[in-house]
């Protein structure tokens, strides 16, 4: 995972890249992780309408008690 997020040292990166070149199963798994990371990075996350309503209702209650 650290390799995906560019958190490895140059030596670690070199060793991982070498292993990826020589191990097809490892490369397959790494490619799957890259695809999942891309999907997660592009996900548009936002709260549900119910969560927004609850927050607004709570905030309104705080204003009324101030």
Backbone torsions as a table, in degrees:
resi	resn	phi	psi	omega
1	UNK	NA	-39.8	-178.5
2	UNK	-60.2	-34.2	178.8
3	UNK	-63.7	-38.7	179.6
4	UNK	-60.9	-35.8	-176.2
5	UNK	-99.5	14.8	177.8
6	UNK	55.6	43.3	-178.5
7	UNK	-108.2	15.3	-179.1
8	UNK	-100.6	154.1	175.8
9	UNK	-71.0	163.9	177.0
10	UNK	-56.7	-37.5	179.6
11	UNK	-67.0	-43.3	178.3
12	UNK	-64.0	-42.3	179.7
13	UNK	-60.1	-44.3	179.7
14	UNK	-61.7	-44.0	-179.3
15	UNK	-66.7	-41.6	179.5
16	UNK	-65.6	-44.9	179.8
17	UNK	-61.5	-38.6	177.2
18	UNK	-64.0	-43.7	179.1
19	UNK	-63.7	-38.0	179.4
20	UNK	-65.5	-33.6	179.5
21	UNK	-72.0	-26.7	-174.2
22	UNK	-106.2	-6.2	-176.1
23	UNK	-127.7	103.4	-176.8
24	UNK	-62.5	-38.8	179.8
25	UNK	-66.2	-42.3	177.2
26	UNK	-62.7	-41.7	178.5
27	UNK	-65.2	-38.8	177.7
28	UNK	-62.1	-45.5	179.3
29	UNK	-65.0	-39.9	179.2
30	UNK	-63.8	-41.8	178.6
31	UNK	-64.4	-36.5	175.7
32	UNK	-64.0	-42.1	178.2
33	UNK	-63.7	-38.6	177.2
34	UNK	-61.6	-43.6	-179.5
35	UNK	-64.1	-42.5	179.2
36	UNK	-65.2	-41.9	178.8
37	UNK	-60.5	-42.5	178.9
38	UNK	-61.5	-42.0	178.7
39	UNK	-63.9	-44.2	179.7
40	UNK	-65.1	-40.6	-179.8
41	UNK	-64.8	-30.4	-177.1
42	UNK	-94.0	-2.4	-178.8
43	UNK	-65.5	136.4	176.1
44	UNK	-97.4	101.6	-176.9
45	UNK	-98.6	133.0	177.0
46	UNK	-153.0	153.7	-179.4
47	UNK	-69.2	156.3	177.7
48	UNK	-70.8	162.0	176.8
49	UNK	-59.0	-38.6	179.7
50	UNK	-62.9	-40.7	179.4
51	UNK	-64.8	-41.9	178.5
52	UNK	-62.7	-44.0	178.8
53	UNK	-61.5	-42.3	178.9
54	UNK	-61.8	-43.0	180.0
55	UNK	-64.6	-45.6	179.6
56	UNK	-63.6	-40.6	178.1
57	UNK	-62.8	-44.4	178.7
58	UNK	-61.9	-46.1	-179.6
59	UNK	-62.7	-39.3	178.4
60	UNK	-62.9	-40.9	177.5
61	UNK	-62.2	-37.3	178.5
62	UNK	-65.9	-40.6	179.7
63	UNK	-64.9	-37.7	-178.5
64	UNK	-67.8	-29.7	-177.2
65	UNK	-91.5	-1.6	-178.5
66	UNK	-83.6	NA	NA
